[in-house]
Amino acid sequence: MKITLLKSVLLIASLMASASVLAYDPDKKVACKKPRFTDFNLTTYNAADNIQVPPESEFFFKLPALIDPTSITLAAKKQPLEIKVESNSTFHKVKAKLPAALTGQFVTLDAYAKSTLGCDQHHAWMIKIADQ
């Protein structure tokens, strides 16, 4: 009798646990995965190394495909840069060129992108552009 009662209690407990896992909550928001900026091809500035990038360098970085490509913006010293976005099924490759007016300066490149899930992300790189 005790074994049957114990089995019944365990069965009811497991059913209740599985029911809570399988329950659907329409008000629950989907977890947002923030965009990740990868493969930036210029050398970021580091005072110890003092590596500088050539003036008017072309550069790129990648973002995952879950990004809305129309939401991508890029600025250098708070001045918008013209970008070209090449997309495929797994990522967006964002290309741009450093403006000639910034030669010999420290520059912060600010990038912004918004996910199709509603999250947004900002990323910045500090570079030093060499004098000509």
MDTraj code that builds the backbone (N, CA, C; nanometers):
import mdtraj as md
import numpy as np

residues = "MET LYS ILE THR LEU LEU LYS SER VAL LEU LEU ILE ALA SER LEU MET ALA SER ALA SER VAL LEU ALA TYR ASP PRO ASP LYS LYS VAL ALA CYS LYS LYS PRO ARG PHE THR ASP PHE ASN LEU THR THR TYR ASN ALA ALA ASP ASN ILE GLN VAL PRO PRO GLU SER GLU PHE PHE PHE LYS LEU PRO ALA LEU ILE ASP PRO THR SER ILE THR LEU ALA ALA LYS LYS GLN PRO LEU GLU ILE LYS VAL GLU SER ASN SER THR PHE HIS LYS VAL LYS ALA LYS LEU PRO ALA ALA LEU THR GLY GLN PHE VAL THR LEU ASP ALA TYR ALA LYS SER THR LEU GLY CYS ASP GLN HIS HIS ALA TRP MET ILE LYS ILE ALA ASP GLN".split()
xyz = np.array([
    [0.0821, -0.1192, 0.0000],
    [0.0000, 0.0000, 0.0000],
    [0.0864, 0.1254, 0.0000],
    [0.1942, 0.1249, 0.0807],
    [0.2809, 0.2411, 0.0894],
    [0.3514, 0.2659, -0.0435],
    [0.3904, 0.1602, -0.1125],
    [0.4595, 0.1742, -0.2410],
    [0.3637, 0.2334, -0.3447],
    [0.2391, 0.1896, -0.3466],
    [0.1403, 0.2413, -0.4406],
    [0.1143, 0.3886, -0.4135],
    [0.1032, 0.4252, -0.2887],
    [0.0818, 0.5650, -0.2512],
    [0.2026, 0.6502, -0.2920],
    [0.3213, 0.5999, -0.2684],
    [0.4435, 0.6713, -0.3054],
    [0.4514, 0.6896, -0.4575],
    [0.4174, 0.5850, -0.5332],
    [0.4172, 0.5938, -0.6791],
    [0.3156, 0.6976, -0.7260],
    [0.2004, 0.7004, -0.6646],
    [0.0961, 0.7968, -0.7022],
    [0.1424, 0.9400, -0.6762],
    [0.2054, 0.9620, -0.5627],
    [0.2548, 1.0955, -0.5279],
    [0.3626, 1.1387, -0.6265],
    [0.4547, 1.0499, -0.6583],
    [0.5601, 1.0817, -0.7544],
    [0.5028, 1.1090, -0.8936],
    [0.4030, 1.0332, -0.9353],
    [0.3400, 1.0539, -1.0654],
    [0.2721, 1.1897, -1.0709],
    [0.1995, 1.2253, -0.9682],
    [0.1305, 1.3545, -0.9634],
    [0.2326, 1.4686, -0.9631],
    [0.3403, 1.4549, -0.8856],
    [0.4431, 1.5594, -0.8796],
    [0.5101, 1.5772, -1.0152],
    [0.5403, 1.4681, -1.0845],
    [0.6044, 1.4795, -1.2161],
    [0.5095, 1.5391, -1.3189],
    [0.3822, 1.5064, -1.3126],
    [0.2838, 1.5651, -1.4043],
    [0.2694, 1.7153, -1.3804],
    [0.2704, 1.7565, -1.2547],
    [0.2585, 1.8990, -1.2239],
    [0.3830, 1.9742, -1.2717],
    [0.4988, 1.9150, -1.2555],
    [0.6230, 1.9791, -1.2999],
    [0.6257, 1.9923, -1.4514],
    [0.5838, 1.8890, -1.5222],
    [0.5844, 1.8961, -1.6686],
    [0.4779, 1.9915, -1.7195],
    [0.3679, 2.0038, -1.6505],
    [0.2622, 2.0959, -1.6918],
    [0.3093, 2.2400, -1.6824],
    [0.3865, 2.2715, -1.5792],
    [0.4360, 2.4084, -1.5655],
    [0.5389, 2.4402, -1.6735],
    [0.6134, 2.3417, -1.7155],
    [0.7124, 2.3625, -1.8215],
    [0.6423, 2.3828, -1.9556],
    [0.5367, 2.3106, -1.9791],
    [0.4668, 2.3160, -2.1073],
    [0.3632, 2.4276, -2.1160],
    [0.3382, 2.4969, -2.0091],
    [0.2370, 2.6025, -2.0090],
    [0.2787, 2.7163, -2.1013],
    [0.1828, 2.7697, -2.1740],
    [0.2068, 2.8796, -2.2679],
    [0.1619, 3.0095, -2.2035],
    [0.2475, 3.1079, -2.2072],
    [0.2156, 3.2384, -2.1522],
    [0.2267, 3.3411, -2.2636],
    [0.1135, 3.3887, -2.3194],
    [0.1193, 3.4817, -2.4318],
    [0.1770, 3.6180, -2.3950],
    [0.1764, 3.6541, -2.2672],
    [0.2299, 3.7837, -2.2256],
    [0.3810, 3.7801, -2.2020],
    [0.4377, 3.6609, -2.2017],
    [0.5805, 3.6484, -2.1779],
    [0.6570, 3.6938, -2.3025],
    [0.7508, 3.7829, -2.2837],
    [0.8284, 3.8370, -2.3953],
    [0.9396, 3.7391, -2.4338],
    [0.9718, 3.7385, -2.5637],
    [1.0802, 3.6558, -2.6130],
    [1.2118, 3.7170, -2.5647],
    [1.3007, 3.6332, -2.5189],
    [1.4307, 3.6825, -2.4735],
    [1.5034, 3.7478, -2.5901],
    [1.5638, 3.8592, -2.5623],
    [1.6302, 3.9347, -2.6670],
    [1.7779, 3.8993, -2.6706],
    [1.8287, 3.8760, -2.7893],
    [1.9706, 3.8488, -2.8068],
    [2.0328, 3.9698, -2.8733],
    [2.1176, 4.0397, -2.7991],
    [2.1779, 4.1622, -2.8516],
    [2.2737, 4.1301, -2.9651],
    [2.2791, 4.2170, -3.0649],
    [2.3704, 4.1960, -3.1768],
    [2.5156, 4.1977, -3.1319],
    [2.5958, 4.1176, -3.1962],
    [2.7388, 4.1108, -3.1639],
    [2.8182, 4.1593, -3.2851],
    [2.9015, 4.2586, -3.2633],
    [2.9860, 4.3144, -3.3681],
    [3.1156, 4.2321, -3.3721],
    [3.1496, 4.1781, -3.4887],
    [3.2680, 4.0935, -3.4997],
    [3.3515, 4.1305, -3.6217],
    [3.4718, 4.0757, -3.6244],
    [3.5627, 4.0816, -3.7399],
    [3.5984, 4.2233, -3.7858],
    [3.6060, 4.3181, -3.6936],
    [3.6498, 4.4532, -3.7295],
    [3.7936, 4.4423, -3.7788],
    [3.8224, 4.4942, -3.8984],
    [3.9522, 4.4659, -3.9595],
    [4.0596, 4.5731, -3.9396],
    [4.0279, 4.6857, -3.8767],
    [4.1319, 4.7837, -3.8471],
    [4.1896, 4.7558, -3.7084],
    [4.3118, 4.8007, -3.6860],
    [4.3737, 4.7852, -3.5544],
    [4.3252, 4.8964, -3.4631],
    [4.2668, 4.8575, -3.3502],
    [4.2219, 4.9582, -3.2546],
    [4.3429, 5.0177, -3.1845],
    [4.3266, 5.1405, -3.1392],
    [4.4394, 5.2115, -3.0802],
    [4.4707, 5.1588, -2.9417],
    [4.5997, 5.1405, -2.9165],
    [4.6508, 5.0998, -2.7873],
    [4.7764, 5.1840, -2.7631],
    [4.7797, 5.2603, -2.6563],
    [4.8914, 5.3518, -2.6303],
    [5.0251, 5.2795, -2.6233],
    [5.0262, 5.1576, -2.5732],
    [5.1519, 5.0837, -2.5612],
    [5.2096, 5.0481, -2.6987],
    [5.1224, 5.0142, -2.7933],
    [5.1679, 4.9747, -2.9269],
    [5.1768, 5.0927, -3.0229],
    [5.0909, 5.1927, -3.0041],
    [5.0842, 5.3116, -3.0886],
    [5.0709, 5.2775, -3.2377],
    [4.9894, 5.1766, -3.2672],
    [4.9662, 5.1385, -3.4064],
    [4.8633, 5.2324, -3.4660],
    [4.8953, 5.2857, -3.5847],
    [4.8075, 5.3795, -3.6533],
    [4.7612, 5.3172, -3.7843],
    [4.6424, 5.3561, -3.8273],
    [4.5888, 5.3036, -3.9531],
    [4.6128, 5.4058, -4.0644],
    [4.6275, 5.3600, -4.1869],
    [4.6507, 5.4527, -4.2977],
    [4.5304, 5.5445, -4.3206],
    [4.5552, 5.6676, -4.3677],
    [4.4446, 5.7594, -4.3982],
    [4.3540, 5.7003, -4.5059],
    [4.2279, 5.7327, -4.4962],
    [4.1248, 5.6906, -4.5922],
    [4.1172, 5.5387, -4.6089],
    [4.1467, 5.4656, -4.5035],
    [4.1397, 5.3191, -4.5077],
    [3.9959, 5.2723, -4.5242],
    [3.9805, 5.1663, -4.6002],
    [3.8517, 5.0992, -4.6070],
    [3.8498, 4.9955, -4.4954],
    [3.7349, 4.9778, -4.4330],
    [3.7236, 4.8824, -4.3233],
    [3.5882, 4.8162, -4.3256],
    [3.5762, 4.7106, -4.2463],
    [3.4479, 4.6399, -4.2372],
    [3.4344, 4.5762, -4.0998],
    [3.3116, 4.5369, -4.0695],
    [3.2806, 4.4545, -3.9531],
    [3.1572, 4.3744, -3.9884],
    [3.1293, 4.2728, -3.9088],
    [3.0158, 4.1852, -3.9361],
    [2.9160, 4.1880, -3.8211],
    [2.7899, 4.1649, -3.8586],
    [2.6795, 4.1542, -3.7637],
    [2.5980, 4.0309, -3.7991],
    [2.5342, 3.9672, -3.7013],
    [2.4544, 3.8488, -3.7326],
    [2.3327, 3.8823, -3.8173],
    [2.2785, 3.7812, -3.8840],
    [2.1659, 3.7995, -3.9756],
    [2.0383, 3.8448, -3.9052],
    [2.0285, 3.8308, -3.7738],
    [1.9070, 3.8730, -3.7036],
    [1.8953, 4.0249, -3.6928],
    [1.9916, 4.0971, -3.7475],
    [1.9894, 4.2433, -3.7480],
    [1.9059, 4.2936, -3.8647],
    [1.8312, 4.3996, -3.8396],
    [1.7621, 4.4688, -3.9474],
    [1.8667, 4.5542, -4.0186],
    [1.9028, 4.5214, -4.1437],
    [2.0114, 4.5946, -4.2099],
    [1.9825, 4.7431, -4.2298],
    [1.8566, 4.7821, -4.2307],
    [1.8228, 4.9243, -4.2468],
    [1.8475, 5.0031, -4.1187],
    [1.8680, 4.9340, -4.0067],
    [1.8897, 5.0031, -3.8788],
    [2.0373, 5.0301, -3.8509],
    [2.1262, 4.9791, -3.9327],
    [2.2702, 4.9923, -3.9066],
    [2.3158, 5.1347, -3.9380],
    [2.3818, 5.1968, -3.8401],
    [2.4397, 5.3291, -3.8621],
    [2.5847, 5.3272, -3.8151],
    [2.6650, 5.4153, -3.8737],
    [2.8055, 5.4239, -3.8400],
    [2.8468, 5.5701, -3.8450],
    [2.9231, 5.6132, -3.7455],
    [2.9699, 5.7517, -3.7403],
    [3.1155, 5.7554, -3.6972],
    [3.1875, 5.8543, -3.7479],
    [3.3256, 5.8793, -3.7076],
    [3.3298, 6.0203, -3.6512],
    [3.3706, 6.0325, -3.5257],
    [3.3677, 6.1626, -3.4567],
    [3.2285, 6.2264, -3.4676],
    [3.1288, 6.1441, -3.4491],
    [2.9878, 6.1846, -3.4507],
    [2.9387, 6.2353, -3.5858],
    [3.0166, 6.2142, -3.6913],
    [2.9749, 6.2490, -3.8269],
    [2.9352, 6.1193, -3.8983],
    [2.8130, 6.1111, -3.9510],
    [2.7688, 5.9876, -4.0165],
    [2.8591, 5.9494, -4.1335],
    [2.8840, 5.8209, -4.1449],
    [2.9623, 5.7680, -4.2562],
    [2.8702, 5.6947, -4.3524],
    [2.9059, 5.6992, -4.4789],
    [2.8320, 5.6225, -4.5787],
    [2.8750, 5.4774, -4.5655],
    [2.7780, 5.3884, -4.5598],
    [2.8083, 5.2461, -4.5442],
    [2.7513, 5.1668, -4.6601],
    [2.8102, 5.0515, -4.6811],
    [2.7596, 4.9551, -4.7778],
    [2.7401, 4.8255, -4.7011],
    [2.6205, 4.7669, -4.7107],
    [2.5899, 4.6445, -4.6372],
    [2.5721, 4.5300, -4.7364],
    [2.6528, 4.4263, -4.7191],
    [2.6408, 4.3045, -4.7986],
    [2.5848, 4.1972, -4.7063],
    [2.4721, 4.1386, -4.7458],
    [2.4048, 4.0424, -4.6591],
    [2.4000, 3.9038, -4.7206],
    [2.4058, 3.8037, -4.6337],
    [2.3770, 3.6666, -4.6744],
    [2.2926, 3.6032, -4.5643],
    [2.2777, 3.4731, -4.5669],
    [2.1867, 3.4087, -4.4718],
    [2.2396, 3.4042, -4.3285],
    [2.3693, 3.4271, -4.3079],
    [2.4236, 3.4164, -4.1726],
    [2.4731, 3.5466, -4.1123],
    [2.5111, 3.6450, -4.1958],
    [2.5615, 3.7700, -4.1405],
    [2.5465, 3.8848, -4.2404],
    [2.5649, 4.0065, -4.1879],
    [2.5720, 4.1288, -4.2683],
    [2.7150, 4.1793, -4.2577],
    [2.7752, 4.2103, -4.3693],
    [2.9101, 4.2684, -4.3700],
    [2.8934, 4.4164, -4.4008],
    [2.9353, 4.5009, -4.3077],
    [2.9214, 4.6453, -4.3199],
    [3.0570, 4.7030, -4.3597],
    [3.0599, 4.7740, -4.4731],
    [3.1844, 4.8324, -4.5233],
    [3.1737, 4.9844, -4.5226],
    [3.2880, 5.0499, -4.4978],
    [3.2935, 5.1967, -4.5001],
    [3.4382, 5.2391, -4.5254],
    [3.4570, 5.3700, -4.5394],
    [3.5894, 5.4259, -4.5645],
    [3.6094, 5.5445, -4.4703],
    [3.7316, 5.5561, -4.4159],
    [3.7623, 5.6676, -4.3277],
    [3.7685, 5.7973, -4.4088],
    [3.7068, 5.9046, -4.3615],
    [3.7114, 6.0325, -4.4332],
    [3.8523, 6.0932, -4.4339],
    [3.8881, 6.1575, -4.5419],
    [4.0195, 6.2223, -4.5551],
    [4.0372, 6.3326, -4.4520],
    [3.9292, 6.3981, -4.4112],
    [3.9362, 6.5095, -4.3161],
    [3.9856, 6.4651, -4.1784],
    [3.9846, 6.3365, -4.1497],
    [4.0242, 6.2879, -4.0174],
    [4.1700, 6.2411, -4.0118],
    [4.2453, 6.2665, -4.1160],
    [4.3858, 6.2246, -4.1204],
    [4.4637, 6.2856, -4.0041],
    [4.5424, 6.2012, -3.9364],
    [4.6249, 6.2463, -3.8247],
    [4.5512, 6.2625, -3.6935],
    [4.4296, 6.2119, -3.6822],
    [4.3497, 6.2321, -3.5617],
    [4.3156, 6.1002, -3.4929],
    [4.2822, 6.1122, -3.3643],
    [4.2200, 6.0017, -3.2937],
    [4.0729, 6.0040, -3.3295],
    [4.0169, 5.8881, -3.3583],
    [3.8780, 5.8812, -3.4032],
    [3.8065, 5.7683, -3.3302],
    [3.6862, 5.7970, -3.2860],
    [3.5994, 5.6932, -3.2334],
    [3.4977, 5.6597, -3.3407],
    [3.4941, 5.5328, -3.3790],
    [3.3935, 5.4852, -3.4735],
    [3.2790, 5.4279, -3.3913],
    [3.1612, 5.4861, -3.4059],
    [3.0432, 5.4423, -3.3322],
    [2.9491, 5.3698, -3.4264],
    [2.9146, 5.2469, -3.3918],
    [2.8225, 5.1671, -3.4723],
    [2.6987, 5.1355, -3.3894],
    [2.5856, 5.1309, -3.4574],
    [2.4581, 5.1008, -3.3917],
    [2.3811, 5.0046, -3.4816],
    [2.3150, 4.9087, -3.4210],
    [2.2315, 4.8149, -3.4965],
    [2.1154, 4.7695, -3.4090],
    [2.0044, 4.7385, -3.4749],
    [1.8856, 4.6927, -3.4035],
    [1.8476, 4.5535, -3.4536],
    [1.8224, 4.4650, -3.3591],
    [1.7841, 4.3283, -3.3898],
    [1.6389, 4.3228, -3.4353],
    [1.6050, 4.2221, -3.5136],
    [1.4653, 4.2036, -3.5533],
    [1.3797, 4.1625, -3.4345],
    [1.4439, 4.1201, -3.3237],
    [1.3717, 4.0862, -3.2011],
    [1.3476, 4.2080, -3.1131],
    [1.3965, 4.3250, -3.1547],
    [1.3712, 4.4470, -3.0806],
    [1.4863, 4.4983, -2.9965],
    [1.5924, 4.4227, -2.9818],
    [1.7078, 4.4686, -2.9031],
    [1.7961, 4.5561, -2.9904],
    [1.8669, 4.6463, -2.9262],
    [1.9637, 4.7242, -3.0012],
    [2.0969, 4.7188, -2.9299],
    [2.2010, 4.7521, -3.0029],
    [2.3347, 4.7460, -2.9461],
    [2.4209, 4.8545, -3.0085],
    [2.5039, 4.9137, -2.9252],
    [2.5992, 5.0155, -2.9684],
    [2.7383, 4.9587, -2.9448],
    [2.8294, 4.9854, -3.0385],
    [2.9673, 4.9415, -3.0216],
    [3.0588, 5.0510, -3.0737],
    [3.1741, 5.0676, -3.0121],
    [3.2673, 5.1723, -3.0549],
    [3.4090, 5.1174, -3.0607],
    [3.4852, 5.1699, -3.1552],
    [3.6264, 5.1363, -3.1689],
    [3.7045, 5.2672, -3.1708],
    [3.8162, 5.2722, -3.0989],
    [3.9050, 5.3894, -3.1002],
    [4.0212, 5.3562, -3.1913],
    [4.0458, 5.4453, -3.2892],
    [4.1590, 5.4248, -3.3790],
    [4.2385, 5.5539, -3.3877],
    [4.3617, 5.5433, -3.4324],
    [4.4462, 5.6596, -3.4588],
    [4.4797, 5.6532, -3.6069],
    [4.4440, 5.7600, -3.6784],
    [4.4720, 5.7672, -3.8220],
    [4.6068, 5.8372, -3.8401],
    [4.6932, 5.7746, -3.9162],
    [4.8291, 5.8276, -3.9376],
    [4.8242, 5.9556, -4.0226],
    [4.9278, 6.0380, -4.0047],
    [4.9453, 6.1540, -4.0932],
    [4.9914, 6.1029, -4.2291],
    [4.9624, 6.1806, -4.3311],
    [5.0053, 6.1381, -4.4643],
    [5.1492, 6.1605, -4.4773],
])
top = md.Topology()
chain = top.add_chain()
for i, resn in enumerate(residues, 1):
    res = top.add_residue(resn, chain, resSeq=i)
    for name in ("N", "CA", "C"):
        top.add_atom(name, md.element.get_by_symbol(name[0]), res)
traj = md.Trajectory(xyz[None], top)
